[in-house]
Amino acid sequence: MTERYIRRHRLFYLIAAALVPLLLVVVPAGAEDGAPVRKLLERMTDASRNLDYRGIFTYEHAGILKSIEVFHLVRDGVEYEKLLYLNGPRRQILRHGEEVDCPRPGQVLMHQLPSPEMAGERRDLAQFYDLRRRGEGRIADRRVNIVHLVPRDGFRYGHVFSLDRETGLLLQSLLIGDNKRVLERFQFVDISLSVPDADSLVAEAREHPPAEGVNCQPGKEVPMPARWHLAWVPPGFFAVDHRRHGNGIESLLYTDGLAVFSVFVDPRGGSDFPEMRAQRGATIAQIAKQTAADREYAVSVVGEIPPTTADRVASFVTFRGH
């Protein structure tokens, strides 16, 4: 479940995190304003989906380093992507079918999302992260702008992004936990803004089932006709997807625009699901037991949030009936 979660909600639009170069050009304090940083983030989000590119990046978490070659292109408003693992067991991932105009979870917050429960106020990333522009650097022989997103509370992790100055594409990033510890690292070591033999990639991708998308409702929160809900949600997080699976599992997906976590409620909550907590890099997986309507359920919280946040979320999963 953890691997599927990472593949769907991490690898394909922020992937991971990496160290900032030691040599920075420090920007004066007046340049560390949220508005221009927000523009850089909006451009990053658009570039990750609309650009054609081929590159090789490294991805490190929990002491494991992977090298991956990526091919990404857009044809007739639809994304195609191929990931080829260059070390370890030979493996590749092909996906297609997501429309570029359909925002992914959290992407709407890059453009400020109206929130009905906030009495008409508008919320954006700057409410939950201190957005700072920290200078310039060079990644994969390309000039980048370096941006810090420092959390304003303990419910989420910090981020550092190095964004290509020409295109806005994310070339390097890091995800920072407690005591400024780097939990995950990501960095392109080679990048080109073209895809060789693009027609073959499109044909190869189309031989596989289309990507499983989420509800496409730009600028709207997803209605939650769920039997389960969260009586407490970390500030800034909102629901973007709800599903009932054929095996009886119900899942809820939340994001604050950067961090993402899912809640899975499994009716097979017996001895097969012991209460436990596991962490790999920035991703936490916590399983707790809950009894509702004379039945025991396994409640799993999986996502890129601190363990204390996951523990609190799990304790506030509430049954509200059919």
Secondary structure, 3 states (H helix, E strand, C coil): CHHHHHHHHCCCCCCCCCCCCCCCCCCCHHHCCHHHHHHHHHHHHHHHHHCCEEEEEEEEECCEEEEEEEEEEEECCEEEEEEEECCCCCEEEEEEEEECCCCCCCHHHHHCEECHHHCCCEECHHHCEEEEEEEEEEECCEEEEEEEEEECCCCCCEEEEEEECCCCCEEEEEEECHHHCEEEEEEEEEEECCCCCHHHHHHHHHCCCCCCCCCCCCCCCCCCCCCEEECCCCCCCEEEEEEECCCCCEEEEEECCCCEEEEEEECCCCCCCCCEEEEECCEEEEEEEEEECCEEEEEEEEECCCHHHHHHHHHCEEECCC
